[in-house]
Structure formats: C-alpha cells, structure tokens
Amino acid sequence: MFHKQETLAKTVTFGITHMAVAFGVVYAITGSMALGGAVALVEPMANTVAYFFHEKVWQRIGKRRRSRMGSLAVA
C-alpha cells in the first residue's frame, strides 16, 4: 500500500516541478505570462499522466526481475 502512495506523491511533485519549469522556459523565451501559464498547465498535465504510467511499467519490470531471480534461486 505504501508503494502506491509513494508513486502518487512522486507523480504529484513531478507535475508541480514540471509546471514551474515549463512556465519559466516559455516565459523566458516569449516574455508572455499568459502563454507561459497556458503551456505550464497543458503540457505538464499530459506529461504527468505519462510519467505515472511510465512508473507503473518500471514497477512491472522490477516485479518480473524479482520473480525470475526467485525462480533461479529455487531451481
């Protein structure tokens, strides 16, 4: 259960960090707070969802590796 909470917390903090970086980059390039804000809301939201599923894939990879190692130890 703790692992799921940790994954969710990592996803949320990654999203917040990503939004700040996206805003800063677009604002620095364009000088527009409106455009920076728009990009900071849309792009990181999509990327945060992608990160969540990316993390889930890596969890499955880890489970498979642990399972294989356990099978090898029994054999």
PyMOL Python script that loads the backbone (N, CA, C, O; Angstrom):
from pymol import cmd

cmd.read_pdbstr("""\
ATOM      1  N   MET A   1       0.830  -1.198   0.000  1.00  0.00           N
ATOM      2  CA  MET A   1       0.000   0.000   0.000  1.00  0.00           C
ATOM      3  C   MET A   1       0.869   1.255   0.000  1.00  0.00           C
ATOM      4  O   MET A   1       0.575   2.220  -0.706  1.00  0.00           O
ATOM      5  N   PHE A   2       1.941   1.239   0.794  1.00  0.00           N
ATOM      6  CA  PHE A   2       2.807   2.415   0.868  1.00  0.00           C
ATOM      7  C   PHE A   2       3.411   2.739  -0.485  1.00  0.00           C
ATOM      8  O   PHE A   2       3.589   3.910  -0.820  1.00  0.00           O
ATOM      9  N   HIS A   3       3.728   1.713  -1.267  1.00  0.00           N
ATOM     10  CA  HIS A   3       4.360   1.934  -2.565  1.00  0.00           C
ATOM     11  C   HIS A   3       3.444   2.728  -3.494  1.00  0.00           C
ATOM     12  O   HIS A   3       3.913   3.594  -4.232  1.00  0.00           O
ATOM     13  N   LYS A   4       2.145   2.439  -3.464  1.00  0.00           N
ATOM     14  CA  LYS A   4       1.189   3.168  -4.301  1.00  0.00           C
ATOM     15  C   LYS A   4       1.119   4.630  -3.878  1.00  0.00           C
ATOM     16  O   LYS A   4       1.049   5.517  -4.728  1.00  0.00           O
ATOM     17  N   GLN A   5       1.136   4.886  -2.580  1.00  0.00           N
ATOM     18  CA  GLN A   5       1.106   6.266  -2.081  1.00  0.00           C
ATOM     19  C   GLN A   5       2.380   7.004  -2.479  1.00  0.00           C
ATOM     20  O   GLN A   5       2.337   8.181  -2.837  1.00  0.00           O
ATOM     21  N   GLU A   6       3.503   6.310  -2.417  1.00  0.00           N
ATOM     22  CA  GLU A   6       4.777   6.923  -2.801  1.00  0.00           C
ATOM     23  C   GLU A   6       4.777   7.259  -4.293  1.00  0.00           C
ATOM     24  O   GLU A   6       5.240   8.328  -4.692  1.00  0.00           O
ATOM     25  N   THR A   7       4.264   6.356  -5.106  1.00  0.00           N
ATOM     26  CA  THR A   7       4.190   6.600  -6.547  1.00  0.00           C
ATOM     27  C   THR A   7       3.309   7.807  -6.832  1.00  0.00           C
ATOM     28  O   THR A   7       3.658   8.646  -7.662  1.00  0.00           O
ATOM     29  N   LEU A   8       2.185   7.902  -6.163  1.00  0.00           N
ATOM     30  CA  LEU A   8       1.289   9.042  -6.358  1.00  0.00           C
ATOM     31  C   LEU A   8       1.961  10.340  -5.910  1.00  0.00           C
ATOM     32  O   LEU A   8       1.857  11.355  -6.598  1.00  0.00           O
ATOM     33  N   ALA A   9       2.644  10.318  -4.774  1.00  0.00           N
ATOM     34  CA  ALA A   9       3.337  11.514  -4.281  1.00  0.00           C
ATOM     35  C   ALA A   9       4.434  11.946  -5.250  1.00  0.00           C
ATOM     36  O   ALA A   9       4.593  13.137  -5.516  1.00  0.00           O
ATOM     37  N   LYS A  10       5.188  10.987  -5.776  1.00  0.00           N
ATOM     38  CA  LYS A  10       6.226  11.304  -6.751  1.00  0.00           C
ATOM     39  C   LYS A  10       5.611  11.909  -8.012  1.00  0.00           C
ATOM     40  O   LYS A  10       6.160  12.849  -8.586  1.00  0.00           O
ATOM     41  N   THR A  11       4.481  11.373  -8.435  1.00  0.00           N
ATOM     42  CA  THR A  11       3.804  11.879  -9.630  1.00  0.00           C
ATOM     43  C   THR A  11       3.355  13.318  -9.428  1.00  0.00           C
ATOM     44  O   THR A  11       3.538  14.154 -10.312  1.00  0.00           O
ATOM     45  N   VAL A  12       2.769  13.614  -8.274  1.00  0.00           N
ATOM     46  CA  VAL A  12       2.277  14.972  -7.991  1.00  0.00           C
ATOM     47  C   VAL A  12       3.439  15.960  -7.906  1.00  0.00           C
ATOM     48  O   VAL A  12       3.376  17.033  -8.505  1.00  0.00           O
ATOM     49  N   THR A  13       4.491  15.618  -7.177  1.00  0.00           N
ATOM     50  CA  THR A  13       5.621  16.543  -7.051  1.00  0.00           C
ATOM     51  C   THR A  13       6.338  16.731  -8.377  1.00  0.00           C
ATOM     52  O   THR A  13       6.824  17.824  -8.671  1.00  0.00           O
ATOM     53  N   PHE A  14       6.410  15.670  -9.183  1.00  0.00           N
ATOM     54  CA  PHE A  14       6.987  15.791 -10.519  1.00  0.00           C
ATOM     55  C   PHE A  14       6.148  16.755 -11.357  1.00  0.00           C
ATOM     56  O   PHE A  14       6.691  17.586 -12.085  1.00  0.00           O
ATOM     57  N   GLY A  15       4.839  16.642 -11.254  1.00  0.00           N
ATOM     58  CA  GLY A  15       3.947  17.527 -12.002  1.00  0.00           C
ATOM     59  C   GLY A  15       4.130  18.985 -11.621  1.00  0.00           C
ATOM     60  O   GLY A  15       4.174  19.855 -12.492  1.00  0.00           O
ATOM     61  N   ILE A  16       4.236  19.257 -10.341  1.00  0.00           N
ATOM     62  CA  ILE A  16       4.432  20.635  -9.871  1.00  0.00           C
ATOM     63  C   ILE A  16       5.766  21.193 -10.373  1.00  0.00           C
ATOM     64  O   ILE A  16       5.837  22.325 -10.852  1.00  0.00           O
ATOM     65  N   THR A  17       6.810  20.391 -10.257  1.00  0.00           N
ATOM     66  CA  THR A  17       8.125  20.817 -10.734  1.00  0.00           C
ATOM     67  C   THR A  17       8.098  21.062 -12.241  1.00  0.00           C
ATOM     68  O   THR A  17       8.633  22.057 -12.731  1.00  0.00           O
ATOM     69  N   HIS A  18       7.480  20.158 -12.950  1.00  0.00           N
ATOM     70  CA  HIS A  18       7.406  20.284 -14.403  1.00  0.00           C
ATOM     71  C   HIS A  18       6.646  21.552 -14.813  1.00  0.00           C
ATOM     72  O   HIS A  18       7.043  22.238 -15.754  1.00  0.00           O
ATOM     73  N   MET A  19       5.563  21.857 -14.109  1.00  0.00           N
ATOM     74  CA  MET A  19       4.795  23.069 -14.416  1.00  0.00           C
ATOM     75  C   MET A  19       5.649  24.323 -14.221  1.00  0.00           C
ATOM     76  O   MET A  19       5.616  25.238 -15.043  1.00  0.00           O
ATOM     77  N   ALA A  20       6.402  24.355 -13.146  1.00  0.00           N
ATOM     78  CA  ALA A  20       7.254  25.513 -12.878  1.00  0.00           C
ATOM     79  C   ALA A  20       8.332  25.671 -13.952  1.00  0.00           C
ATOM     80  O   ALA A  20       8.605  26.781 -14.409  1.00  0.00           O
ATOM     81  N   VAL A  21       8.932  24.567 -14.343  1.00  0.00           N
ATOM     82  CA  VAL A  21       9.965  24.616 -15.383  1.00  0.00           C
ATOM     83  C   VAL A  21       9.348  25.034 -16.716  1.00  0.00           C
ATOM     84  O   VAL A  21       9.905  25.878 -17.418  1.00  0.00           O
ATOM     85  N   ALA A  22       8.213  24.455 -17.064  1.00  0.00           N
ATOM     86  CA  ALA A  22       7.557  24.795 -18.334  1.00  0.00           C
ATOM     87  C   ALA A  22       7.214  26.285 -18.377  1.00  0.00           C
ATOM     88  O   ALA A  22       7.453  26.951 -19.384  1.00  0.00           O
ATOM     89  N   PHE A  23       6.658  26.802 -17.289  1.00  0.00           N
ATOM     90  CA  PHE A  23       6.330  28.226 -17.242  1.00  0.00           C
ATOM     91  C   PHE A  23       7.594  29.066 -17.420  1.00  0.00           C
ATOM     92  O   PHE A  23       7.626  29.995 -18.227  1.00  0.00           O
ATOM     93  N   GLY A  24       8.618  28.734 -16.667  1.00  0.00           N
ATOM     94  CA  GLY A  24       9.862  29.509 -16.723  1.00  0.00           C
ATOM     95  C   GLY A  24      10.488  29.532 -18.101  1.00  0.00           C
ATOM     96  O   GLY A  24      10.939  30.581 -18.562  1.00  0.00           O
ATOM     97  N   VAL A  25      10.523  28.388 -18.764  1.00  0.00           N
ATOM     98  CA  VAL A  25      11.129  28.309 -20.093  1.00  0.00           C
ATOM     99  C   VAL A  25      10.320  29.116 -21.101  1.00  0.00           C
ATOM    100  O   VAL A  25      10.883  29.907 -21.857  1.00  0.00           O
ATOM    101  N   VAL A  26       8.997  28.919 -21.117  1.00  0.00           N
ATOM    102  CA  VAL A  26       8.168  29.630 -22.097  1.00  0.00           C
ATOM    103  C   VAL A  26       8.167  31.126 -21.807  1.00  0.00           C
ATOM    104  O   VAL A  26       8.206  31.935 -22.734  1.00  0.00           O
ATOM    105  N   TYR A  27       8.123  31.496 -20.550  1.00  0.00           N
ATOM    106  CA  TYR A  27       8.163  32.916 -20.202  1.00  0.00           C
ATOM    107  C   TYR A  27       9.500  33.538 -20.625  1.00  0.00           C
ATOM    108  O   TYR A  27       9.530  34.644 -21.164  1.00  0.00           O
ATOM    109  N   ALA A  28      10.587  32.833 -20.382  1.00  0.00           N
ATOM    110  CA  ALA A  28      11.909  33.348 -20.768  1.00  0.00           C
ATOM    111  C   ALA A  28      12.031  33.512 -22.286  1.00  0.00           C
ATOM    112  O   ALA A  28      12.661  34.456 -22.762  1.00  0.00           O
ATOM    113  N   ILE A  29      11.441  32.612 -23.024  1.00  0.00           N
ATOM    114  CA  ILE A  29      11.526  32.680 -24.482  1.00  0.00           C
ATOM    115  C   ILE A  29      10.588  33.736 -25.055  1.00  0.00           C
ATOM    116  O   ILE A  29      10.974  34.476 -25.960  1.00  0.00           O
ATOM    117  N   THR A  30       9.350  33.817 -24.539  1.00  0.00           N
ATOM    118  CA  THR A  30       8.339  34.687 -25.143  1.00  0.00           C
ATOM    119  C   THR A  30       8.118  35.989 -24.393  1.00  0.00           C
ATOM    120  O   THR A  30       7.682  36.975 -24.986  1.00  0.00           O
ATOM    121  N   GLY A  31       8.412  36.010 -23.099  1.00  0.00           N
ATOM    122  CA  GLY A  31       8.099  37.177 -22.280  1.00  0.00           C
ATOM    123  C   GLY A  31       6.623  37.291 -21.961  1.00  0.00           C
ATOM    124  O   GLY A  31       6.187  38.292 -21.390  1.00  0.00           O
ATOM    125  N   SER A  32       5.848  36.283 -22.320  1.00  0.00           N
ATOM    126  CA  SER A  32       4.400  36.306 -22.113  1.00  0.00           C
ATOM    127  C   SER A  32       4.019  35.428 -20.922  1.00  0.00           C
ATOM    128  O   SER A  32       4.232  34.216 -20.934  1.00  0.00           O
ATOM    129  N   MET A  33       3.451  36.063 -19.896  1.00  0.00           N
ATOM    130  CA  MET A  33       2.979  35.294 -18.750  1.00  0.00           C
ATOM    131  C   MET A  33       1.773  34.444 -19.134  1.00  0.00           C
ATOM    132  O   MET A  33       1.615  33.327 -18.642  1.00  0.00           O
ATOM    133  N   ALA A  34       0.920  34.973 -20.013  1.00  0.00           N
ATOM    134  CA  ALA A  34      -0.268  34.223 -20.436  1.00  0.00           C
ATOM    135  C   ALA A  34       0.120  32.949 -21.183  1.00  0.00           C
ATOM    136  O   ALA A  34      -0.404  31.873 -20.898  1.00  0.00           O
ATOM    137  N   LEU A  35       1.025  33.074 -22.124  1.00  0.00           N
ATOM    138  CA  LEU A  35       1.473  31.906 -22.883  1.00  0.00           C
ATOM    139  C   LEU A  35       2.234  30.947 -21.964  1.00  0.00           C
ATOM    140  O   LEU A  35       2.044  29.733 -22.034  1.00  0.00           O
ATOM    141  N   GLY A  36       3.089  31.492 -21.109  1.00  0.00           N
ATOM    142  CA  GLY A  36       3.805  30.657 -20.144  1.00  0.00           C
ATOM    143  C   GLY A  36       2.847  29.887 -19.254  1.00  0.00           C
ATOM    144  O   GLY A  36       3.044  28.702 -18.987  1.00  0.00           O
ATOM    145  N   GLY A  37       1.801  30.576 -18.795  1.00  0.00           N
ATOM    146  CA  GLY A  37       0.801  29.916 -17.950  1.00  0.00           C
ATOM    147  C   GLY A  37       0.023  28.848 -18.683  1.00  0.00           C
ATOM    148  O   GLY A  37      -0.237  27.776 -18.136  1.00  0.00           O
ATOM    149  N   ALA A  38      -0.353  29.134 -19.925  1.00  0.00           N
ATOM    150  CA  ALA A  38      -1.106  28.153 -20.712  1.00  0.00           C
ATOM    151  C   ALA A  38      -0.276  26.895 -20.953  1.00  0.00           C
ATOM    152  O   ALA A  38      -0.755  25.777 -20.760  1.00  0.00           O
ATOM    153  N   VAL A  39       0.957  27.087 -21.371  1.00  0.00           N
ATOM    154  CA  VAL A  39       1.828  25.938 -21.625  1.00  0.00           C
ATOM    155  C   VAL A  39       2.113  25.201 -20.318  1.00  0.00           C
ATOM    156  O   VAL A  39       2.160  23.971 -20.296  1.00  0.00           O
ATOM    157  N   ALA A  40       2.301  25.944 -19.239  1.00  0.00           N
ATOM    158  CA  ALA A  40       2.595  25.335 -17.937  1.00  0.00           C
ATOM    159  C   ALA A  40       1.431  24.503 -17.428  1.00  0.00           C
ATOM    160  O   ALA A  40       1.640  23.602 -16.616  1.00  0.00           O
ATOM    161  N   LEU A  41       0.230  24.768 -17.870  1.00  0.00           N
ATOM    162  CA  LEU A  41      -0.919  23.970 -17.438  1.00  0.00           C
ATOM    163  C   LEU A  41      -1.145  22.750 -18.330  1.00  0.00           C
ATOM    164  O   LEU A  41      -1.395  21.654 -17.827  1.00  0.00           O
ATOM    165  N   VAL A  42      -1.060  22.928 -19.620  1.00  0.00           N
ATOM    166  CA  VAL A  42      -1.423  21.858 -20.546  1.00  0.00           C
ATOM    167  C   VAL A  42      -0.327  20.801 -20.689  1.00  0.00           C
ATOM    168  O   VAL A  42      -0.585  19.618 -20.472  1.00  0.00           O
ATOM    169  N   GLU A  43       0.865  21.201 -21.043  1.00  0.00           N
ATOM    170  CA  GLU A  43       1.933  20.242 -21.336  1.00  0.00           C
ATOM    171  C   GLU A  43       2.322  19.397 -20.120  1.00  0.00           C
ATOM    172  O   GLU A  43       2.412  18.176 -20.248  1.00  0.00           O
ATOM    173  N   PRO A  44       2.555  19.993 -18.950  1.00  0.00           N
ATOM    174  CA  PRO A  44       2.918  19.158 -17.802  1.00  0.00           C
ATOM    175  C   PRO A  44       1.808  18.213 -17.346  1.00  0.00           C
ATOM    176  O   PRO A  44       2.089  17.126 -16.841  1.00  0.00           O
ATOM    177  N   MET A  45       0.553  18.617 -17.519  1.00  0.00           N
ATOM    178  CA  MET A  45      -0.536  17.696 -17.149  1.00  0.00           C
ATOM    179  C   MET A  45      -0.454  16.423 -17.987  1.00  0.00           C
ATOM    180  O   MET A  45      -0.545  15.315 -17.459  1.00  0.00           O
ATOM    181  N   ALA A  46      -0.284  16.590 -19.282  1.00  0.00           N
ATOM    182  CA  ALA A  46      -0.162  15.424 -20.161  1.00  0.00           C
ATOM    183  C   ALA A  46       1.083  14.622 -19.807  1.00  0.00           C
ATOM    184  O   ALA A  46       1.043  13.392 -19.777  1.00  0.00           O
ATOM    185  N   ASN A  47       2.178  15.306 -19.541  1.00  0.00           N
ATOM    186  CA  ASN A  47       3.420  14.629 -19.206  1.00  0.00           C
ATOM    187  C   ASN A  47       3.334  13.926 -17.848  1.00  0.00           C
ATOM    188  O   ASN A  47       3.935  12.867 -17.668  1.00  0.00           O
ATOM    189  N   THR A  48       2.611  14.488 -16.909  1.00  0.00           N
ATOM    190  CA  THR A  48       2.450  13.879 -15.589  1.00  0.00           C
ATOM    191  C   THR A  48       1.678  12.568 -15.691  1.00  0.00           C
ATOM    192  O   THR A  48       2.022  11.588 -15.031  1.00  0.00           O
ATOM    193  N   VAL A  49       0.649  12.551 -16.507  1.00  0.00           N
ATOM    194  CA  VAL A  49      -0.094  11.310 -16.724  1.00  0.00           C
ATOM    195  C   VAL A  49       0.823  10.274 -17.370  1.00  0.00           C
ATOM    196  O   VAL A  49       0.822   9.109 -16.975  1.00  0.00           O
ATOM    197  N   ALA A  50       1.596  10.694 -18.353  1.00  0.00           N
ATOM    198  CA  ALA A  50       2.538   9.784 -19.000  1.00  0.00           C
ATOM    199  C   ALA A  50       3.563   9.249 -17.994  1.00  0.00           C
ATOM    200  O   ALA A  50       3.917   8.071 -18.035  1.00  0.00           O
ATOM    201  N   TYR A  51       4.038  10.114 -17.093  1.00  0.00           N
ATOM    202  CA  TYR A  51       5.010   9.689 -16.079  1.00  0.00           C
ATOM    203  C   TYR A  51       4.417   8.619 -15.162  1.00  0.00           C
ATOM    204  O   TYR A  51       5.095   7.653 -14.813  1.00  0.00           O
ATOM    205  N   PHE A  52       3.159   8.789 -14.775  1.00  0.00           N
ATOM    206  CA  PHE A  52       2.501   7.824 -13.894  1.00  0.00           C
ATOM    207  C   PHE A  52       2.540   6.433 -14.534  1.00  0.00           C
ATOM    208  O   PHE A  52       2.899   5.451 -13.884  1.00  0.00           O
ATOM    209  N   PHE A  53       2.168   6.362 -15.816  1.00  0.00           N
ATOM    210  CA  PHE A  53       2.168   5.068 -16.491  1.00  0.00           C
ATOM    211  C   PHE A  53       3.590   4.565 -16.735  1.00  0.00           C
ATOM    212  O   PHE A  53       3.829   3.357 -16.711  1.00  0.00           O
ATOM    213  N   HIS A  54       4.515   5.459 -16.967  1.00  0.00           N
ATOM    214  CA  HIS A  54       5.929   5.095 -17.100  1.00  0.00           C
ATOM    215  C   HIS A  54       6.408   4.427 -15.812  1.00  0.00           C
ATOM    216  O   HIS A  54       7.094   3.406 -15.861  1.00  0.00           O
ATOM    217  N   GLU A  55       6.056   4.987 -14.682  1.00  0.00           N
ATOM    218  CA  GLU A  55       6.433   4.425 -13.387  1.00  0.00           C
ATOM    219  C   GLU A  55       5.809   3.044 -13.191  1.00  0.00           C
ATOM    220  O   GLU A  55       6.458   2.138 -12.669  1.00  0.00           O
ATOM    221  N   LYS A  56       4.563   2.884 -13.604  1.00  0.00           N
ATOM    222  CA  LYS A  56       3.894   1.593 -13.472  1.00  0.00           C
ATOM    223  C   LYS A  56       4.592   0.529 -14.319  1.00  0.00           C
ATOM    224  O   LYS A  56       4.731  -0.609 -13.870  1.00  0.00           O
ATOM    225  N   VAL A  57       5.029   0.867 -15.519  1.00  0.00           N
ATOM    226  CA  VAL A  57       5.763  -0.073 -16.367  1.00  0.00           C
ATOM    227  C   VAL A  57       7.043  -0.511 -15.674  1.00  0.00           C
ATOM    228  O   VAL A  57       7.369  -1.698 -15.664  1.00  0.00           O
ATOM    229  N   TRP A  58       7.769   0.436 -15.094  1.00  0.00           N
ATOM    230  CA  TRP A  58       9.012   0.090 -14.409  1.00  0.00           C
ATOM    231  C   TRP A  58       8.755  -0.760 -13.166  1.00  0.00           C
ATOM    232  O   TRP A  58       9.586  -1.592 -12.803  1.00  0.00           O
ATOM    233  N   GLN A  59       7.626  -0.560 -12.520  1.00  0.00           N
ATOM    234  CA  GLN A  59       7.280  -1.425 -11.386  1.00  0.00           C
ATOM    235  C   GLN A  59       7.075  -2.859 -11.855  1.00  0.00           C
ATOM    236  O   GLN A  59       7.525  -3.800 -11.201  1.00  0.00           O
ATOM    237  N   ARG A  60       6.400  -3.025 -12.984  1.00  0.00           N
ATOM    238  CA  ARG A  60       6.188  -4.366 -13.536  1.00  0.00           C
ATOM    239  C   ARG A  60       7.511  -5.009 -13.924  1.00  0.00           C
ATOM    240  O   ARG A  60       7.723  -6.197 -13.684  1.00  0.00           O
ATOM    241  N   ILE A  61       8.395  -4.227 -14.519  1.00  0.00           N
ATOM    242  CA  ILE A  61       9.715  -4.755 -14.883  1.00  0.00           C
ATOM    243  C   ILE A  61      10.440  -5.239 -13.632  1.00  0.00           C
ATOM    244  O   ILE A  61      11.043  -6.312 -13.636  1.00  0.00           O
ATOM    245  N   GLY A  62      10.381  -4.457 -12.573  1.00  0.00           N
ATOM    246  CA  GLY A  62      11.021  -4.842 -11.316  1.00  0.00           C
ATOM    247  C   GLY A  62      10.425  -6.118 -10.745  1.00  0.00           C
ATOM    248  O   GLY A  62      11.152  -6.980 -10.252  1.00  0.00           O
ATOM    249  N   LYS A  63       9.099  -6.241 -10.810  1.00  0.00           N
ATOM    250  CA  LYS A  63       8.445  -7.457 -10.310  1.00  0.00           C
ATOM    251  C   LYS A  63       8.887  -8.673 -11.108  1.00  0.00           C
ATOM    252  O   LYS A  63       9.158  -9.728 -10.536  1.00  0.00           O
ATOM    253  N   ARG A  64       8.959  -8.533 -12.427  1.00  0.00           N
ATOM    254  CA  ARG A  64       9.395  -9.657 -13.275  1.00  0.00           C
ATOM    255  C   ARG A  64      10.827 -10.055 -12.954  1.00  0.00           C
ATOM    256  O   ARG A  64      11.144 -11.242 -12.875  1.00  0.00           O
ATOM    257  N   ARG A  65      11.682  -9.074 -12.770  1.00  0.00           N
ATOM    258  CA  ARG A  65      13.084  -9.374 -12.443  1.00  0.00           C
ATOM    259  C   ARG A  65      13.183 -10.106 -11.109  1.00  0.00           C
ATOM    260  O   ARG A  65      13.910 -11.091 -10.978  1.00  0.00           O
ATOM    261  N   ARG A  66      12.441  -9.607 -10.123  1.00  0.00           N
ATOM    262  CA  ARG A  66      12.463 -10.262  -8.810  1.00  0.00           C
ATOM    263  C   ARG A  66      11.901 -11.675  -8.896  1.00  0.00           C
ATOM    264  O   ARG A  66      12.406 -12.592  -8.249  1.00  0.00           O
ATOM    265  N   SER A  67      10.858 -11.845  -9.694  1.00  0.00           N
ATOM    266  CA  SER A  67      10.252 -13.164  -9.877  1.00  0.00           C
ATOM    267  C   SER A  67      11.231 -14.138 -10.530  1.00  0.00           C
ATOM    268  O   SER A  67      11.342 -15.292 -10.115  1.00  0.00           O
ATOM    269  N   ARG A  68      11.942 -13.663 -11.558  1.00  0.00           N
ATOM    270  CA  ARG A  68      12.940 -14.507 -12.230  1.00  0.00           C
ATOM    271  C   ARG A  68      14.066 -14.877 -11.278  1.00  0.00           C
ATOM    272  O   ARG A  68      14.530 -16.017 -11.267  1.00  0.00           O
ATOM    273  N   MET A  69      14.497 -13.923 -10.491  1.00  0.00           N
ATOM    274  CA  MET A  69      15.596 -14.201  -9.544  1.00  0.00           C
ATOM    275  C   MET A  69      15.141 -15.223  -8.507  1.00  0.00           C
ATOM    276  O   MET A  69      15.916 -16.087  -8.099  1.00  0.00           O
ATOM    277  N   GLY A  70      13.885 -15.122  -8.086  1.00  0.00           N
ATOM    278  CA  GLY A  70      13.349 -16.098  -7.140  1.00  0.00           C
ATOM    279  C   GLY A  70      13.249 -17.466  -7.760  1.00  0.00           C
ATOM    280  O   GLY A  70      13.522 -18.465  -7.094  1.00  0.00           O
ATOM    281  N   SER A  71      12.861 -17.542  -9.034  1.00  0.00           N
ATOM    282  CA  SER A  71      12.783 -18.824  -9.736  1.00  0.00           C
ATOM    283  C   SER A  71      14.151 -19.463  -9.888  1.00  0.00           C
ATOM    284  O   SER A  71      14.295 -20.679  -9.758  1.00  0.00           O
ATOM    285  N   LEU A  72      15.156 -18.639 -10.164  1.00  0.00           N
ATOM    286  CA  LEU A  72      16.510 -19.160 -10.315  1.00  0.00           C
ATOM    287  C   LEU A  72      17.045 -19.689  -8.994  1.00  0.00           C
ATOM    288  O   LEU A  72      17.790 -20.668  -8.974  1.00  0.00           O
ATOM    289  N   ALA A  73      16.673 -19.050  -7.890  1.00  0.00           N
ATOM    290  CA  ALA A  73      17.159 -19.466  -6.570  1.00  0.00           C
ATOM    291  C   ALA A  73      16.558 -20.813  -6.195  1.00  0.00           C
ATOM    292  O   ALA A  73      17.211 -21.610  -5.522  1.00  0.00           O
ATOM    293  N   VAL A  74      15.322 -21.084  -6.618  1.00  0.00           N
ATOM    294  CA  VAL A  74      14.637 -22.338  -6.287  1.00  0.00           C
ATOM    295  C   VAL A  74      15.194 -23.468  -7.130  1.00  0.00           C
ATOM    296  O   VAL A  74      15.312 -24.596  -6.650  1.00  0.00           O
ATOM    297  N   ALA A  75      15.536 -23.188  -8.375  1.00  0.00           N
ATOM    298  CA  ALA A  75      15.999 -24.243  -9.323  1.00  0.00           C
ATOM    299  C   ALA A  75      17.322 -24.775  -8.968  1.00  0.00           C
ATOM    300  O   ALA A  75      17.839 -25.654  -9.658  1.00  0.00           O
TER     301      ALA A  75
END
""", "prot")
cmd.dss("prot")
cmd.show_as("cartoon", "prot")
cmd.util.cbc("prot")
cmd.orient("prot")
